[in-house]
Amino acid sequence: MPTDTARSTARAEGAFRFRRLARPAVMLAAALALHGCYPYPYYPPGAVSTPAVPASFENSWQAARGAAHDEGVNITFEDRASGVVRGTRGPFDVTISVAPQADGSVRVSFSTTGPTAQDPGLQDRLTRAYNRRMGR
């Protein structure tokens, strides 16, 4: 009859043999399971063309006012019915006109008067701020 030491040694050898055989079997099963997962090729998003939708007067009005605020123009006069916003920024007078067109689009124009040598890019910055607010 085997002793307790012999039994525990035999048990340890059996467990070692099982672990030695089980590890490759588990790895093979995992590899076979992952083999069934097909990675579809990645297609980078292309340019999406959406038809131009005329901007609403309300969106254009709010974007024009916001653009003036973004560029530090102090609004002194607003007449929504006529589509005119007037304001000042330092020595500059700024006039913004928002006018609906016959085709349903909205025309927005910015004009500045003052010593352009002090800030020659104000009108361009107003236009860029408006376009940014309109998502363009």
C-alpha positions as CSV (number, residue, x, y, z in Angstrom):
1,M,0.0,0.0,0.0
2,P,1.4,3.4,-1.0
3,T,2.3,5.9,1.7
4,D,0.7,9.4,1.9
5,T,3.9,10.9,0.4
6,A,3.7,8.6,-2.6
7,R,0.0,9.4,-3.1
8,S,0.6,13.2,-2.9
9,T,3.5,12.9,-5.3
10,A,1.4,10.9,-7.8
11,R,-1.4,13.4,-7.5
12,A,1.0,16.3,-8.1
13,E,2.4,14.6,-11.2
14,G,-1.1,14.0,-12.6
15,A,-2.1,17.6,-12.0
16,F,1.1,18.7,-13.7
17,R,0.5,16.4,-16.7
18,F,-3.1,17.7,-16.9
19,R,-2.0,21.3,-16.9
20,R,0.6,20.6,-19.5
21,L,-2.0,19.1,-21.8
22,A,-4.8,21.5,-21.0
23,R,-3.0,24.7,-21.8
24,P,-2.4,23.8,-25.5
25,A,-6.0,22.6,-25.8
26,V,-7.4,25.8,-24.4
27,M,-5.2,27.8,-26.8
28,L,-6.3,25.7,-29.7
29,A,-10.0,26.2,-28.8
30,A,-9.5,30.0,-28.5
31,A,-7.7,30.2,-31.8
32,L,-10.5,28.2,-33.5
33,A,-13.2,30.4,-31.9
34,L,-11.4,33.6,-33.0
35,H,-10.9,32.2,-36.5
36,G,-14.7,32.6,-37.0
37,C,-14.5,36.4,-36.3
38,Y,-14.0,38.1,-39.7
39,P,-12.6,41.6,-39.5
40,Y,-14.4,43.6,-42.2
41,P,-12.1,46.0,-44.0
42,Y,-12.1,49.6,-42.9
43,Y,-13.3,52.0,-45.5
44,P,-12.4,55.6,-44.6
45,P,-15.3,58.0,-44.8
46,G,-15.4,59.9,-48.1
47,A,-16.6,63.3,-48.7
48,V,-20.3,63.4,-48.1
49,S,-22.2,65.7,-50.4
50,T,-25.4,67.1,-49.0
51,P,-27.6,69.3,-51.0
52,A,-27.4,73.0,-50.0
53,V,-30.4,73.9,-47.8
54,P,-31.2,77.5,-47.7
55,A,-30.6,78.9,-44.2
56,S,-33.6,80.2,-42.3
57,F,-33.8,83.9,-41.5
58,E,-33.8,83.1,-37.8
59,N,-30.6,81.0,-37.9
60,S,-28.9,83.7,-40.0
61,W,-30.0,86.5,-37.7
62,Q,-28.8,84.8,-34.6
63,A,-25.5,83.8,-36.3
64,A,-24.9,87.4,-37.4
65,R,-25.6,88.7,-34.0
66,G,-23.4,86.1,-32.4
67,A,-20.6,86.8,-34.9
68,A,-20.7,90.5,-33.9
69,H,-20.5,89.5,-30.2
70,D,-17.6,87.1,-31.0
71,E,-15.6,89.9,-32.5
72,G,-16.3,92.3,-29.7
73,V,-18.8,94.5,-31.5
74,N,-21.0,96.4,-29.1
75,I,-24.5,96.3,-30.6
76,T,-26.2,99.7,-30.5
77,F,-29.2,99.1,-32.8
78,E,-31.2,96.2,-33.9
79,D,-34.2,96.1,-36.2
80,R,-35.2,92.6,-37.0
81,A,-38.1,93.6,-39.3
82,S,-35.7,95.4,-41.6
83,G,-32.8,92.9,-40.9
84,V,-30.3,95.5,-39.7
85,V,-27.9,95.3,-36.8
86,R,-25.6,98.3,-36.1
87,G,-22.8,98.5,-33.6
88,T,-19.3,99.8,-32.8
89,R,-16.0,98.3,-32.0
90,G,-13.5,101.0,-30.9
91,P,-13.4,103.6,-33.7
92,F,-15.2,101.3,-36.2
93,D,-18.9,101.4,-37.1
94,V,-20.3,98.0,-38.0
95,T,-23.5,97.4,-40.0
96,I,-24.8,93.9,-40.6
97,S,-27.7,93.3,-43.1
98,V,-29.7,90.1,-43.1
99,A,-32.1,89.9,-46.0
100,P,-34.3,87.1,-47.3
101,Q,-34.0,86.4,-51.0
102,A,-36.7,85.4,-53.5
103,D,-35.4,81.8,-53.8
104,G,-35.7,81.2,-50.0
105,S,-32.1,81.8,-49.2
106,V,-30.8,84.5,-46.9
107,R,-28.2,87.1,-47.8
108,V,-26.0,88.4,-45.0
109,S,-23.5,91.2,-45.5
110,F,-21.1,92.9,-43.1
111,S,-19.7,96.4,-43.6
112,T,-17.3,98.4,-41.5
113,T,-16.3,102.0,-41.6
114,G,-13.4,103.6,-39.7
115,P,-9.7,103.8,-39.8
116,T,-8.9,100.5,-41.6
117,A,-5.2,100.8,-40.8
118,Q,-6.0,100.1,-37.2
119,D,-7.8,96.8,-37.9
120,P,-7.9,95.9,-41.6
121,G,-9.2,92.4,-41.0
122,L,-12.4,93.1,-39.0
123,Q,-14.8,92.5,-41.8
124,D,-13.1,89.2,-42.7
125,R,-13.2,88.1,-39.1
126,L,-16.9,88.9,-38.8
127,T,-17.6,86.9,-42.0
128,R,-15.5,83.9,-40.7
129,A,-17.3,84.1,-37.3
130,Y,-20.7,84.1,-39.0
131,N,-19.7,81.1,-41.2
132,R,-18.4,79.2,-38.2
133,R,-21.7,79.8,-36.3
134,M,-23.6,78.6,-39.4
135,G,-21.5,75.4,-39.5
136,R,-19.7,76.2,-42.7
